[in-house]
Amino acid sequence: MFAAYAARFDKDEPLNGLELGERPEPVVPPGWTTVSVRAASLNHHDLWSLRGVGLGEEALPMILGCDAAGVDTDGNEVVLHSVIGQTGHGVGPRETRTLLTERYQGTFAERVAVPQWNVLPKPPELSFEEAACLPTAWLTAYRMLFTNAGVRPGDSVLVQGAGGGVATAAIVLAAAAGMRVFATSRDEVKRRRALDLGAEAVFAPGERLPRRVDAVLETVGAATWSHSIKSLRPGGTLVISGATSGFNPPSTELNRIFFLELKVVGSTMGSKEELAGLLNFCAAKGVRPVLDSTLPLERVREGFAKMADGELFGKIVLTV
């Protein structure tokens, strides 16, 4: 079957390790099933994999791709939950949870094998391309907002780095849930698009907000960390799920964190139950993922290059 896979690692030029070509059909252990992929979406996780982060040489070649929507062996339209072994389903009881592409082959292929437990019905209201955006970036944003930030309708939220998949999802979801949304971006065009998605106001990175917020959703990391801390009201919550600008901010602002009793919460992906909630939320409220572009799998290198350069707004989707 045709697939896009990591053949080698290159920390500085990750696309040097990307290959396209024929790979073996997926192995289907007991309790697993095969899904014919119709659409898959790119994540920064795939770029980190090409750099060798979270992936060892012994795992190569590894088909990339965490997210997918497709058709199961019974002809049902489905969405995949990307976390394997979350509660032991389909794997040994002592196996730690992992993400597709870390231990098991990913979704940038004609077919992918996953535990039957990881397959959810795709709502008919969502296209394959839209549904393929949800299991990683949109699920991450959903968990950040509704589980870890604990915000409610009427609360205020700052989303750092409008344009990325998680940040864009957070703006749309927060606005649809009745929150007051502020967003930042270095790019004026991206700031305007954030307003179109439901942000109440947009700002350049580091710019002072008109008021302190109840929660900050942080995926940028070092470049925006200080601004995130300073933007919180006393007792507010900073939820972080990534650090695309670096993991070591110049100042941790510890004095503000303890004096203002701020909460800093790490957030990674989400549960199958949260994905089901996200799918239902999108179907019921008419919420749709923001698509930056759609490319055939054969042109995956273009999508990777665009993501690596930060020249995107929303999700890049691959069709198979």
C-alpha positions as CSV (number, residue, x, y, z in Angstrom):
1,M,0.0,0.0,0.0
2,F,1.1,3.6,-0.6
3,A,2.2,5.5,2.5
4,A,4.3,8.5,3.7
5,Y,6.9,7.4,6.3
6,A,9.9,8.4,8.3
7,A,12.9,6.5,6.9
8,R,15.6,8.4,8.9
9,F,16.0,11.2,11.3
10,D,17.4,14.7,10.7
11,K,17.2,17.2,13.6
12,D,18.0,20.3,11.4
13,E,16.3,19.3,8.1
14,P,13.5,16.9,9.2
15,L,12.0,16.6,5.7
16,N,15.2,14.8,4.6
17,G,13.9,11.8,6.4
18,L,10.5,11.8,4.7
19,E,9.9,9.1,2.1
20,L,6.8,8.2,0.0
21,G,6.3,4.7,-1.4
22,E,5.0,1.2,-0.9
23,R,4.8,-0.2,2.7
24,P,3.5,-3.6,3.9
25,E,-0.2,-4.0,4.7
26,P,-1.0,-3.4,8.4
27,V,-0.7,-6.2,10.9
28,V,-4.1,-6.8,12.6
29,P,-3.7,-8.5,16.1
30,P,-6.7,-10.0,17.9
31,G,-9.1,-7.2,19.0
32,W,-7.8,-4.9,16.3
33,T,-9.4,-3.8,13.0
34,T,-8.4,-2.2,9.7
35,V,-9.7,1.2,8.6
36,S,-9.4,2.4,5.0
37,V,-8.2,6.0,5.3
38,R,-10.1,8.7,3.5
39,A,-8.5,11.7,5.1
40,A,-5.7,12.4,7.6
41,S,-4.3,15.6,9.0
42,L,-0.8,16.9,9.8
43,N,0.4,17.7,13.3
44,H,3.6,19.1,14.7
45,H,4.0,15.7,16.3
46,D,4.8,14.3,12.8
47,L,7.5,16.9,12.3
48,W,9.0,16.1,15.7
49,S,9.0,12.4,14.7
50,L,11.1,13.2,11.6
51,R,13.6,14.9,14.0
52,G,13.8,11.7,16.1
53,V,11.9,13.0,19.1
54,G,9.9,10.3,20.8
55,L,10.9,7.7,18.2
56,G,13.9,5.4,18.2
57,E,16.0,4.1,15.2
58,E,14.6,0.6,15.9
59,A,11.1,1.8,15.1
60,L,12.0,2.9,11.5
61,P,10.6,2.9,9.0
62,M,7.5,4.4,10.7
63,I,4.4,5.5,8.8
64,L,3.5,9.0,10.0
65,G,0.1,10.5,10.9
66,C,-1.9,10.5,14.1
67,D,-5.3,11.5,12.9
68,A,-7.7,9.9,10.4
69,A,-11.2,9.4,9.3
70,G,-12.3,6.6,7.0
71,V,-14.3,3.5,6.5
72,D,-14.1,0.3,8.6
73,T,-14.4,-3.3,7.4
74,D,-18.2,-3.2,7.7
75,G,-18.5,-0.1,5.6
76,N,-19.1,2.3,8.5
77,E,-17.8,5.9,8.4
78,V,-15.5,6.3,11.4
79,V,-13.0,8.5,13.2
80,L,-10.0,7.1,15.0
81,H,-9.0,7.9,18.6
82,S,-5.2,8.2,18.3
83,V,-4.1,7.1,21.8
84,I,-3.4,3.4,21.9
85,G,-3.6,1.5,25.2
86,Q,-5.4,4.3,27.1
87,T,-7.2,1.7,29.2
88,G,-5.5,-1.5,28.1
89,H,-7.9,-2.1,25.2
90,G,-6.2,-4.0,22.4
91,V,-2.8,-4.2,24.1
92,G,-1.3,-5.9,27.1
93,P,-2.3,-4.9,30.6
94,R,1.1,-3.5,31.4
95,E,1.7,-1.6,28.1
96,T,1.9,2.1,28.6
97,R,-0.3,4.4,26.5
98,T,1.2,5.6,23.3
99,L,0.2,7.7,20.3
100,L,0.0,6.3,16.8
101,T,3.4,6.7,15.1
102,E,5.3,6.1,18.3
103,R,5.0,2.3,18.6
104,Y,2.4,1.5,16.0
105,Q,2.2,2.6,12.3
106,G,0.3,5.8,11.5
107,T,-2.4,7.0,9.2
108,F,-0.6,8.6,6.3
109,A,-1.4,5.4,4.3
110,E,-4.2,3.7,2.4
111,R,-5.0,1.6,5.5
112,V,-4.2,1.6,9.2
113,A,-4.7,-0.9,12.0
114,V,-6.0,0.1,15.4
115,P,-7.8,-1.5,18.3
116,Q,-11.5,-1.9,17.7
117,W,-12.0,0.1,20.9
118,N,-10.3,3.2,19.2
119,V,-12.9,3.4,16.5
120,L,-15.8,5.9,16.9
121,P,-18.7,6.6,14.5
122,K,-18.2,9.7,12.3
123,P,-21.2,12.1,12.6
124,P,-22.8,12.4,9.1
125,E,-22.7,16.2,9.5
126,L,-18.9,16.2,9.3
127,S,-16.9,15.4,6.1
128,F,-14.0,13.0,6.2
129,E,-11.7,16.0,5.9
130,E,-13.3,17.8,8.8
131,A,-13.4,14.8,11.0
132,A,-9.8,14.0,10.4
133,C,-8.8,17.3,12.1
134,L,-10.4,16.4,15.4
135,P,-8.5,13.5,17.1
136,T,-5.3,15.4,18.0
137,A,-5.3,19.2,17.7
138,W,-9.0,19.8,18.2
139,L,-9.2,17.2,21.0
140,T,-6.2,18.8,22.7
141,A,-8.0,22.2,22.6
142,Y,-11.2,20.7,23.8
143,R,-9.5,19.1,26.8
144,M,-7.5,22.2,27.6
145,L,-10.7,24.3,27.7
146,F,-13.3,22.2,29.2
147,T,-11.4,19.8,31.4
148,N,-8.1,21.5,32.5
149,A,-9.0,25.2,32.4
150,G,-12.4,24.5,33.7
151,V,-13.9,27.7,32.1
152,R,-17.6,28.3,31.7
153,P,-19.7,30.5,29.4
154,G,-19.0,34.1,30.1
155,D,-15.4,33.5,31.3
156,S,-12.5,35.1,29.4
157,V,-9.8,33.2,27.7
158,L,-6.5,34.2,26.0
159,V,-5.3,32.0,23.2
160,Q,-1.7,32.5,22.3
161,G,-0.4,32.0,18.7
162,A,-3.6,32.2,16.6
163,G,-3.0,30.2,13.4
164,G,-1.8,26.9,14.7
165,G,-4.1,23.9,14.7
166,V,-4.6,23.8,18.5
167,A,-4.9,27.6,18.9
168,T,-7.4,27.9,16.0
169,A,-9.5,25.1,17.5
170,A,-9.4,26.8,20.9
171,I,-10.7,30.0,19.5
172,V,-13.6,28.3,17.7
173,L,-14.6,26.1,20.6
174,A,-14.4,28.8,23.2
175,A,-16.4,31.2,21.1
176,A,-19.1,28.5,20.4
177,A,-19.3,27.8,24.1
178,G,-20.1,31.4,25.0
179,M,-16.7,32.6,26.3
180,R,-14.9,35.9,25.7
181,V,-11.9,35.1,23.6
182,F,-8.7,37.1,23.1
183,A,-6.0,35.9,20.7
184,T,-2.5,36.9,19.8
185,S,-0.4,36.5,16.6
186,R,2.6,38.0,15.0
187,D,0.8,38.1,11.7
188,E,-1.8,40.8,11.1
189,V,-3.7,38.6,8.6
190,K,-3.9,35.8,11.2
191,R,-5.2,38.3,13.8
192,R,-8.0,39.4,11.4
193,R,-8.9,35.8,10.7
194,A,-9.0,35.1,14.5
195,L,-11.7,37.8,14.7
196,D,-13.7,36.1,12.0
197,L,-13.6,32.9,14.0
198,G,-15.1,34.5,17.0
199,A,-12.3,36.2,19.0
200,E,-13.5,39.4,20.7
201,A,-10.2,41.2,20.3
202,V,-6.7,40.4,18.9
203,F,-3.3,41.6,19.9
204,A,0.4,41.4,18.9
205,P,2.5,39.0,21.1
206,G,3.2,40.7,24.4
207,E,0.7,43.5,24.0
208,R,-1.2,44.5,27.1
209,L,-4.8,43.2,27.3
210,P,-7.7,45.4,28.3
211,R,-8.4,43.1,31.2
212,R,-6.9,40.0,32.9
213,V,-8.4,36.7,31.8
214,D,-9.6,33.6,33.6
215,A,-7.5,31.3,31.6
216,V,-4.7,31.3,29.1
217,L,-4.2,28.5,26.5
218,E,-0.5,28.2,25.7
219,T,1.1,26.2,22.9
220,V,3.9,28.7,21.9
221,G,6.1,28.3,24.9
222,A,9.2,30.4,25.7
223,A,8.3,33.3,23.4
224,T,4.9,34.0,25.1
225,W,5.3,32.5,28.5
226,S,5.8,35.8,30.4
227,H,2.9,37.4,28.7
228,S,0.7,34.5,29.5
229,I,1.5,34.7,33.2
230,K,1.0,38.4,33.3
231,S,-2.3,38.2,31.5
232,L,-4.0,36.0,34.2
233,R,-6.2,37.3,36.9
234,P,-5.4,36.2,40.5
235,G,-6.3,32.5,40.8
236,G,-6.4,32.1,37.0
237,T,-5.2,29.0,35.1
238,L,-2.6,28.6,32.5
239,V,-2.9,25.4,30.4
240,I,0.0,24.4,28.3
241,S,0.1,21.7,25.7
242,G,3.1,22.6,23.6
243,A,6.1,24.8,23.2
244,T,6.8,25.4,19.5
245,S,9.1,28.4,20.3
246,G,11.1,26.5,22.9
247,F,10.8,24.8,26.3
248,N,12.9,27.2,28.4
249,P,11.4,30.7,28.9
250,P,13.9,33.4,30.0
251,S,11.9,33.9,33.2
252,T,9.4,31.5,34.9
253,E,7.7,34.4,36.7
254,L,7.6,32.3,39.9
255,N,6.9,35.3,42.0
256,R,3.6,36.0,40.1
257,I,2.6,32.3,40.2
258,F,2.8,31.9,44.0
259,F,1.8,35.5,45.0
260,L,-1.3,35.5,42.7
261,E,-2.0,31.8,43.4
262,L,-2.0,31.0,39.7
263,K,-2.5,27.4,38.4
264,V,-0.2,26.0,35.7
265,V,-1.6,22.8,34.2
266,G,-0.1,20.5,31.6
267,S,-2.4,19.0,29.0
268,T,-1.9,16.2,26.5
269,M,-4.4,15.0,24.0
270,G,-7.6,13.7,25.5
271,S,-9.7,10.6,26.2
272,K,-12.0,8.6,23.9
273,E,-14.9,10.0,25.9
274,E,-13.7,13.5,25.3
275,L,-13.4,12.8,21.6
276,A,-16.9,11.6,21.5
277,G,-18.0,14.8,23.3
278,L,-16.1,16.9,20.8
279,L,-17.7,15.0,17.8
280,N,-21.2,15.6,19.3
281,F,-20.4,19.2,20.1
282,C,-19.3,19.9,16.5
283,A,-22.4,18.1,15.1
284,A,-24.9,19.8,17.4
285,K,-23.5,23.4,17.3
286,G,-22.5,23.5,13.6
287,V,-18.8,23.9,14.6
288,R,-16.4,23.0,11.9
289,P,-12.6,22.7,11.9
290,V,-10.7,25.4,10.1
291,L,-9.0,23.9,7.0
292,D,-5.8,25.7,5.9
293,S,-5.5,23.5,2.8
294,T,-6.3,20.0,1.5
295,L,-3.7,18.0,-0.4
296,P,-3.5,14.5,-1.8
297,L,-1.2,12.2,0.2
298,E,1.3,12.3,-2.7
299,R,1.9,16.0,-2.0
300,V,2.5,15.5,1.8
301,R,5.9,17.1,1.5
302,E,4.3,20.5,0.6
303,G,2.1,20.3,3.7
304,F,5.1,19.5,5.9
305,A,7.1,22.4,4.5
306,K,4.2,24.8,5.1
307,M,3.7,23.7,8.6
308,A,7.5,23.9,9.4
309,D,7.5,27.5,8.1
310,G,4.5,28.4,10.2
311,E,2.7,29.6,7.1
312,L,-0.7,28.1,7.9
313,F,-4.0,29.0,9.5
314,G,-5.9,25.9,10.7
315,K,-5.3,22.3,9.7
316,I,-3.6,20.8,6.7
317,V,-5.5,17.7,5.5
318,L,-4.3,14.9,3.3
319,T,-6.8,12.9,1.2
320,V,-6.2,9.3,0.3
